[in-house]
Amino acid sequence: MSKPTYTIAVTGLNAIDSPGPGLAVIRALHDAESFRVKIIGLSYEALEPGIYMHDLVDKTYQIPLPAAGLEILYERLKYIDSVENIDFLFPNFDAELYNFIKLEERLAQEHDIKMVIPTLDQFESRHKVNLYEFGKEHGILVPKADMIFNPSDIRTAMEDYTFPVVVKGKFYDSGIAYSIDQATNYFNKLSAKWGVPVLLQEFVHGSEVNVCGVGDGKGNTLGAVPMRKLYITDKGKAWAGVALDDKQLLDITYKLVKSTNWRGPFELEFMKTTDDDYYLLEINPRFPAWCYLTVGTGQNQVETLVNMGMGKPVKAFKDYQVGKMFIRYSYDMVVDLSEFEQISTMGEL
């Protein structure tokens, strides 16, 4: 039987020191065994490296920033679909996901563009500012946290904490503060970049472990691979990691997916203490930038998600190869200035 060819649009083409997941998702799509792909990149800035990686991305279109609103995004996607006939779309940034969730049904009905993403309730309930209550509801340890809207509130909030504390941006970025002044400095930087509230969170000592997985929306986990960070950048991003054999961590993951009926991809970020307690730090409602490791362990979760969205039968992965590592690297591409000019002026390349 011949394989179908899907036209798949992917955001998150940046590859800076805090890389987007787009390129890892695209590599997983090219490795899919059940279908072939034509990749349409969706970029926000003209210097996103994925735009110029023509061996991975067939064509790129710029799309409006999330703040532009639903209708402007819809009209741009409508135009792109009229040219490319998109079958499936991968939004890969937290900040853009709200708009895509709101447009999911409309894009499916009017343009037959499929997505498999969390529901709005799931997206909102796992937000950093709601995570502590989320943990209590689902019986999972979560560090205590407070929302901070004004730097003057930090001193009052610190009456319930001891230093160090973690200061987290609304969508991305964080810092560990050892004083009021340092916490205030982080607040100013993070609120200027991502807006308020900024999160003040209890610091938990331990080692960072993450899980990349997929839920089918009915309580079943279609795939899950735990990873321990081996090298962490100054922004807290994993630059190297290794797949773990951790039954307890997987059990927590299965429980969480079942109790929430999670739909779509996810990344769970935990801190494992010396007492073997697991504190949930974040739930990211999309694939992480390290998701290509799951392909290396024998679970192409990206392929499974597409087949699920296209109405194909899918089976849950039963196991994975422990001890597989990823090591991230960067390299310089040489591209023609004319390509940069074209994407900057025409919005297409």
Secondary structure as UniProt FT lines:
FT   STRAND          5..10
FT   HELIX           22..30
FT   STRAND          36..43
FT   TURN            46..47
FT   HELIX           49..52
FT   TURN            54..56
FT   STRAND          59..62
FT   HELIX           66..68
FT   HELIX           70..84
FT   STRAND          88..90
FT   HELIX           94..111
FT   HELIX           120..125
FT   HELIX           128..130
FT   HELIX           131..138
FT   STRAND          145..148
FT   TURN            151..152
FT   HELIX           153..157
FT   HELIX           158..160
FT   STRAND          165..168
FT   STRAND          174..177
FT   HELIX           180..194
FT   STRAND          198..202
FT   STRAND          207..216
FT   STRAND          221..232
FT   TURN            234..235
FT   STRAND          238..243
FT   HELIX           247..260
FT   STRAND          263..272
FT   TURN            274..275
FT   STRAND          278..284
FT   TURN            289..291
FT   HELIX           292..296
FT   TURN            297..298
FT   HELIX           301..309
FT   TURN            310..311
FT   TURN            322..323
FT   STRAND          325..327
FT   HELIX           337..346
//
